[in-house]
Amino acid sequence: MKPIVVAKSDPPAFGLAGRIQAPNSKPRSIALVGIGEGGAAIARDVAAEEMGHVQVHVLAKASAGADPLAAIQAGGGDLHRDLMGADMIFLVACPGDDVGLAPVVSTIAHSRNHPVTALYVVPKGPGSAEEDATLRTLRGAVEMLVVVSDQSYVPAMVAALGT
């Protein structure tokens, strides 16, 4: 019986194995949608950092009533166009936020076969691990849910992913 020989490949010169290296890489366009009061505040903070590769939208369903279209129009900008042009789409929300528009945003993204990631910012403290209606709604509307305890993670992550 002959021994099996497994050929070893050289590790990449830099970065992670499987990551596309330059010159094939290009900066990625990101759409960040703040939903609800807490998510809107975080999205505004990201917008203030003026990252060229990030389109920020703020959706506040409560202020626009129960009509999802009115809420999206009240958010300003062209959400549909920006979602269609984005390489990555993120929703950001906090516990207790009204995230009723999350399924609407996901439907727009899915029409272009884009997955949606939700960033759920839960400050550390008593009761922070409890599931609320916000979390349940986000789970049903997105493909990936990232739970973080520090809202400063959001702009750092978006900046790193866009480069």
Backbone torsions as a table, in degrees:
resi	resn	phi	psi	omega
1	MET	NA	128.4	-179.4
2	LYS	-85.1	143.3	176.3
3	PRO	-72.2	149.1	178.3
4	ILE	-85.5	128.4	179.8
5	VAL	-106.4	124.5	178.9
6	VAL	-104.8	122.1	-179.6
7	ALA	-76.3	134.0	177.0
8	LYS	-94.9	135.0	176.1
9	SER	-97.4	154.3	178.2
10	ASP	-68.8	141.5	176.6
11	PRO	-68.3	156.8	179.1
12	PRO	-62.0	153.7	-178.4
13	ALA	-61.6	-34.7	177.0
14	PHE	-157.3	164.1	176.7
15	GLY	77.4	-166.4	-177.3
16	LEU	-91.8	147.7	174.3
17	ALA	-62.3	137.2	178.8
18	GLY	92.3	-17.1	178.0
19	ARG	-76.6	135.8	179.0
20	ILE	-73.1	122.8	-178.1
21	GLN	-90.9	161.0	177.0
22	ALA	-58.5	148.6	11.0
23	PRO	-90.6	4.7	-178.8
24	ASN	-75.6	-22.4	-178.0
25	SER	-75.3	149.6	174.7
26	LYS	-139.4	153.6	176.6
27	PRO	-58.7	141.4	-178.5
28	ARG	-96.5	141.4	177.1
29	SER	-89.6	132.8	-175.7
30	ILE	-124.0	134.8	171.2
31	ALA	-106.7	123.2	178.1
32	LEU	-115.0	121.8	-177.2
33	VAL	-115.8	114.9	176.3
34	GLY	-86.7	123.1	-177.9
35	ILE	-117.2	132.5	-178.9
36	GLY	80.3	174.6	-175.0
37	GLU	-62.6	-48.9	-179.5
38	GLY	-67.6	-44.0	178.7
39	GLY	-64.2	-36.6	178.6
40	ALA	-64.7	-41.4	180.0
41	ALA	-63.5	-42.2	178.9
42	ILE	-65.9	-42.1	179.3
43	ALA	-62.7	-39.4	178.1
44	ARG	-64.6	-37.7	176.9
45	ASP	-62.0	-41.5	178.7
46	VAL	-65.6	-41.8	179.4
47	ALA	-61.4	-35.3	-179.6
48	ALA	-66.3	-22.2	178.2
49	GLU	-78.5	-7.5	174.9
50	GLU	49.2	57.2	175.1
51	MET	-83.7	122.3	-174.9
52	GLY	-62.6	-25.6	-175.9
53	HIS	-93.5	4.7	-175.8
54	VAL	-117.4	125.1	172.1
55	GLN	-100.7	120.3	-176.8
56	VAL	-106.3	134.6	176.5
57	HIS	-129.1	144.3	178.6
58	VAL	-120.5	122.6	179.0
59	LEU	-118.9	125.4	179.1
60	ALA	-127.5	92.3	-175.5
61	LYS	-58.5	-40.1	-176.4
62	ALA	-60.4	-38.3	-177.2
63	SER	-74.2	-21.7	-177.3
64	ALA	-104.7	3.5	-178.5
65	GLY	86.5	-162.5	-173.8
66	ALA	-87.0	-6.1	-176.5
67	ASP	-83.3	112.3	-178.5
68	PRO	-59.5	-38.9	-179.9
69	LEU	-63.4	-42.6	178.6
70	ALA	-63.1	-38.8	179.3
71	ALA	-65.9	-40.6	179.7
72	ILE	-67.2	-41.7	178.5
73	GLN	-66.5	-34.3	178.6
74	ALA	-67.6	-22.9	179.3
75	GLY	-71.3	-12.7	179.1
76	GLY	76.1	166.7	179.9
77	GLY	70.0	-171.9	179.4
78	ASP	-118.4	87.8	-176.0
79	LEU	-58.2	-46.2	-177.5
80	HIS	-59.5	-47.7	179.7
81	ARG	-61.2	-45.4	-177.8
82	ASP	-66.8	-37.1	176.9
83	LEU	-67.4	-37.8	179.9
84	MET	-68.5	-30.7	-178.9
85	GLY	-90.1	-6.1	-175.7
86	ALA	-82.9	146.9	172.8
87	ASP	-85.1	-30.3	179.7
88	MET	-136.9	142.9	-178.4
89	ILE	-126.6	127.0	179.9
90	PHE	-125.1	139.4	168.5
91	LEU	-106.1	144.5	175.7
92	VAL	-129.2	134.1	-178.6
93	ALA	-152.2	164.9	178.6
94	CYS	-125.2	164.0	178.5
95	PRO	-55.5	137.3	178.2
96	GLY	86.4	-7.9	179.0
97	ASP	-69.3	148.2	174.1
98	ASP	-82.1	103.1	-177.0
99	VAL	-107.6	30.6	179.8
100	GLY	-61.3	-19.4	178.8
101	LEU	-87.0	-6.6	179.8
102	ALA	-56.2	-45.5	178.0
103	PRO	-63.8	-31.3	178.5
104	VAL	-67.4	-45.9	178.3
105	VAL	-61.7	-42.8	179.4
106	SER	-62.4	-39.4	179.0
107	THR	-61.9	-42.8	177.8
108	ILE	-61.5	-46.4	-179.1
109	ALA	-64.3	-41.0	-177.8
110	HIS	-69.0	-22.6	177.3
111	SER	-65.5	-17.7	175.8
112	ARG	-110.2	13.7	-179.3
113	ASN	60.9	35.0	176.5
114	HIS	-98.5	129.3	172.1
115	PRO	-73.9	156.9	-179.9
116	VAL	-120.7	134.6	177.3
117	THR	-111.7	133.6	175.7
118	ALA	-104.0	136.5	174.0
119	LEU	-107.4	112.1	-177.0
120	TYR	-106.2	109.2	-173.7
121	VAL	-95.1	110.6	-178.3
122	VAL	-117.6	107.5	178.5
123	PRO	-61.1	146.0	178.0
124	LYS	-64.7	146.1	177.5
125	GLY	149.0	-178.8	-179.4
126	PRO	-61.7	134.8	177.8
127	GLY	78.2	3.3	-176.1
128	SER	-69.2	-19.7	-178.4
129	ALA	-90.1	-5.5	-177.9
130	GLU	-73.1	143.6	177.9
131	GLU	-85.1	134.9	177.1
132	ASP	-122.8	179.2	-178.7
133	ALA	-61.0	-33.8	178.9
134	THR	-60.0	-48.7	-179.0
135	LEU	-64.0	-42.2	179.6
136	ARG	-62.6	-41.6	179.7
137	THR	-65.8	-44.1	179.2
138	LEU	-61.7	-42.4	179.9
139	ARG	-56.6	-38.3	-178.2
140	GLY	-78.8	-15.2	-173.1
141	ALA	-105.1	-12.6	-173.4
142	VAL	-126.7	163.6	177.6
143	GLU	-87.5	-29.1	-178.5
144	MET	-136.5	136.9	179.4
145	LEU	-123.4	122.3	179.4
146	VAL	-112.0	120.8	178.9
147	VAL	-102.5	123.5	-178.8
148	VAL	-127.0	154.0	-178.3
149	SER	-105.3	-0.7	-177.4
150	ASP	-135.7	117.8	-176.1
151	GLN	-67.2	-15.5	177.1
152	SER	-69.1	-14.4	176.7
153	TYR	-65.7	-33.4	-173.3
154	VAL	-62.3	-55.6	179.8
155	PRO	-65.2	-33.1	179.0
156	ALA	-64.6	-43.0	-179.1
157	MET	-67.3	-44.7	-179.0
158	VAL	-63.1	-40.4	178.7
159	ALA	-63.9	-43.2	-178.5
160	ALA	-68.5	-39.1	-178.6
161	LEU	-72.2	-26.4	-176.7
162	GLY	-82.0	-10.8	-177.6
163	THR	-97.7	NA	NA
